[in-house]
Structures are given as C-alpha cells and as structure tokens.
C-alpha cells in the first residue's frame, strides 16, 4: 500500500468520523430538547397533582391538647 493510498484512506476515515460526530451531535441536541419538554410537563403535572391533593385533604380540626 502506497503512502498516497494510506493518506486517502485516512482522509476517508476522518471524513466518515466527522459525519458520525455531526449526526450524534444533532441527535443529542434533539434529545435534550425532548428532555426539556418532558421536564416542563412533569413540573406542570407535579404542581397540578399537589394542588388537587391539597383540595382533597380533609380540614384538620384545631383542637386544644387534653391538658388545657
């Protein structure tokens, strides 16, 4: 294998790796966007759940301890 063939092969490999890195970066960006959407939905659902839970809790009567 000549030096020129080796250089061509290395350049092809570098180009392929660059393309793979770009694809992975794009996927990672997309996944972070999805995670952020899910986090916002989870926060909203948590707030909604806590509000509903608060509404359904029975009122705690204020009573004096027996020693008063």
ZAKE-407278 format. One record per residue (C-alpha): x, y, z. Coordinates in Angstrom, 1 decimal. Example, Ala and Ser with C-alpha at 12.3 -4.5 7.8 and 13.67 -1.06 7.14 Angstrom:
<atoms>
<atom east="12.3" north="-4.5" up="7.8"/>
<atom east="13.7" north="-1.1" up="7.1"/>
</atoms>
This chain:
<atoms>
<atom east="0.0" north="0.0" up="0.0"/>
<atom east="1.5" north="3.3" up="-1.1"/>
<atom east="1.7" north="6.4" up="1.1"/>
<atom east="-0.8" north="8.1" up="-1.1"/>
<atom east="-3.3" north="5.3" up="-0.7"/>
<atom east="-2.8" north="5.4" up="3.1"/>
<atom east="-3.4" north="9.1" up="3.2"/>
<atom east="-6.6" north="8.8" up="1.1"/>
<atom east="-7.8" north="6.0" up="3.4"/>
<atom east="-7.1" north="8.1" up="6.5"/>
<atom east="-8.8" north="11.1" up="4.9"/>
<atom east="-11.9" north="9.0" up="4.1"/>
<atom east="-11.9" north="7.7" up="7.7"/>
<atom east="-11.6" north="11.2" up="9.1"/>
<atom east="-14.5" north="12.4" up="6.9"/>
<atom east="-16.6" north="9.5" up="8.0"/>
<atom east="-15.9" north="10.1" up="11.6"/>
<atom east="-16.7" north="13.8" up="11.2"/>
<atom east="-20.1" north="12.9" up="9.7"/>
<atom east="-20.8" north="10.5" up="12.5"/>
<atom east="-19.9" north="13.1" up="15.1"/>
<atom east="-22.2" north="15.6" up="13.4"/>
<atom east="-25.1" north="13.1" up="13.4"/>
<atom east="-24.5" north="12.2" up="17.1"/>
<atom east="-24.4" north="15.9" up="18.0"/>
<atom east="-27.7" north="16.5" up="16.2"/>
<atom east="-29.3" north="13.6" up="17.9"/>
<atom east="-28.0" north="14.8" up="21.3"/>
<atom east="-29.5" north="18.3" up="20.7"/>
<atom east="-32.8" north="16.7" up="19.7"/>
<atom east="-32.8" north="14.5" up="22.8"/>
<atom east="-32.1" north="17.5" up="25.1"/>
<atom east="-35.0" north="19.4" up="23.6"/>
<atom east="-37.2" north="16.4" up="24.3"/>
<atom east="-36.0" north="16.1" up="27.8"/>
<atom east="-36.6" north="19.8" up="28.5"/>
<atom east="-40.2" north="19.4" up="27.2"/>
<atom east="-40.7" north="16.4" up="29.4"/>
<atom east="-39.3" north="18.2" up="32.4"/>
<atom east="-41.7" north="21.1" up="31.9"/>
<atom east="-44.6" north="18.7" up="31.6"/>
<atom east="-43.5" north="16.8" up="34.7"/>
<atom east="-43.2" north="20.1" up="36.6"/>
<atom east="-46.7" north="21.2" up="35.5"/>
<atom east="-48.2" north="17.8" up="36.4"/>
<atom east="-46.5" north="17.8" up="39.8"/>
<atom east="-48.0" north="21.2" up="40.5"/>
<atom east="-51.4" north="20.1" up="39.3"/>
<atom east="-51.2" north="16.9" up="41.4"/>
<atom east="-50.2" north="18.8" up="44.5"/>
<atom east="-53.0" north="21.3" up="44.0"/>
<atom east="-55.5" north="18.5" up="43.6"/>
<atom east="-54.1" north="16.7" up="46.6"/>
<atom east="-54.4" north="19.9" up="48.7"/>
<atom east="-58.0" north="20.3" up="47.7"/>
<atom east="-58.9" north="16.8" up="48.7"/>
<atom east="-57.3" north="16.8" up="52.1"/>
<atom east="-59.8" north="16.9" up="54.9"/>
<atom east="-59.6" north="20.0" up="57.0"/>
<atom east="-57.6" north="19.3" up="60.2"/>
<atom east="-59.7" north="20.5" up="63.2"/>
<atom east="-57.9" north="22.8" up="65.5"/>
<atom east="-58.2" north="21.2" up="68.9"/>
<atom east="-56.6" north="22.0" up="72.2"/>
<atom east="-54.5" north="19.3" up="73.8"/>
<atom east="-56.2" north="17.5" up="76.6"/>
<atom east="-54.1" north="19.1" up="79.3"/>
<atom east="-55.7" north="22.6" up="78.7"/>
</atoms>
